[in-house]
Every structure is written in C-alpha cells, then in structure tokens.
Amino acid sequence: MPMQEHVESLRSKHARLEELIQEELHRPLPDQGVISRLKKEKLRIKEQIERIRGAQTRSDPLATH
C-alpha cells in the first residue's frame, strides 16, 4: 500500500474512533472503560500518522503538509 493511502486509511480509522467515542458519550450510561480504550487507540493512530508525516518531511524537506 502506498504511504499516502496508508495515511488516509489511518485518518479514516481515527475519524471512526471519534464517532464511536461520541456515540458512547451520548449514551445514558457511558462506559468509561470503553471510552478510555477508544481514546487510547485514537491516540495510537494519531501518533502513527505523525511518525509517518515526520519521516516524509525528513526524507523530503520540500514536502508540505
């Protein structure tokens, strides 16, 4: 999978996790364990995106975000 497609896939997963977090928060009795797990996964994906972007920037100093 080309790097840009991988980043887009990660962004899609990140957005879906945000949707799941919001759904859980709007339930009558949100499960804090579920919310915590989703937030950790969302952060892990964000960090992956940032690492990839950082590697791209280091390999191509003229790359724009």
N, C-alpha and C positions, 0 to 999 in steps of 0.2 A: 504494500500500500504506500503510495507516495506520501511524503511528510505532510503536505498541506491537507490531504484527505484525512490523515490520522488526526491532525489538529482539529479539523471540522467535526470529526467523529467524537473527539473528547469534548468539544464545545457543546455538541448536541446532548451528550450524556450529562454534562454539567447543568444545562438548562432543564433537562428532565428531572434531575435530582432536586433542583429548586422548586419545580412544580410539585413534586412529591412532598417536600418539606412544607410548602404552603398548604397542601391538602391536609396533611397531618395536623398542622397548627390550627386549622379551622374546624377540626372535629370537636364534638362536645367534650371529650376527654382525651386530649392528645397524649400519645405515648412518648414520653421524654426519651426513652431508650431508643426508639425508632428514629426520633428527630436527631439525636446525638449521632447515631450510626450514619444517617444520611448526610449530615453536615461534615462528618469526618471523610466520607467518601467524596463529597463535593470538593473539599479542600485538597484531597489527594489528587484529584483530577486537575484542579486549578494549578497545583504545583507541577504536575506533568507538563501542562501547556506552557507554563513559564520556563521550565527547563528546556523544552524544545525551542521556544522562541529565543531564549538566550543562546543556545547552541547555533541557531541560524544566524543570529546577529554577529556572533564571534566569527563564524565562517564566512560571512558576507557583510563587512562593515557598512556597505551602502544600502543594506536591506532596510526597508521601512516597515513599521508596524501597522 
